[in-house]
Amino acid sequence: MKRLLGACALLSLLAGCASHDIDPRGYDKTGTASYYGARHHGKRTASGEPFDQNALTAAHPALPFGTRVLVTNLKNDKSVVVRINDRGPHTRGRLIDLSRKAAQQLDMLSTGTAKVRVQGLSD
């Protein structure tokens, strides 16, 4: 009986810690974006595909892989559409990690971060 209770407690704990995908329809958040590039180029993303710093992709903690989002730099109104293919950012206070190419299109390479609006797109 103790084993059964212990197993149930462990499963409850694990279920509570699991990340849950969120519905991209209507997703609209504002926060800080950062980017990752050369150091991660070619390494596996959480989706299993190799990271390509020259592709228009991004890491998000909960949006489903394959979700397309519109990211707008609130300082200069430049926008880019990226596809979520990785998990992150792993720095507290960040909303999304962009590929180098996406960051370049938002004109945020020199600062490394930017305040952005992220909006889910329907396919």
HUPEBEL-V467472 format. One record per helix or strand of 2 or more residues. SS is the DSSP state (H for helix, E for strand). FROM is the first residue (numbers start at 1). LEN is the number of residues. If there is no record, write none. Layout:
BEGIN
ss=[SS:SS]
from=[FROM:FROM]
len=[LEN:LEN]
END
This chain:
BEGIN
ss=[H:E:E:E:E:E:H:E]
from=[2:28:57:68:79:94:100:113]
len=[16:9:3:6:8:6:6:8]
END
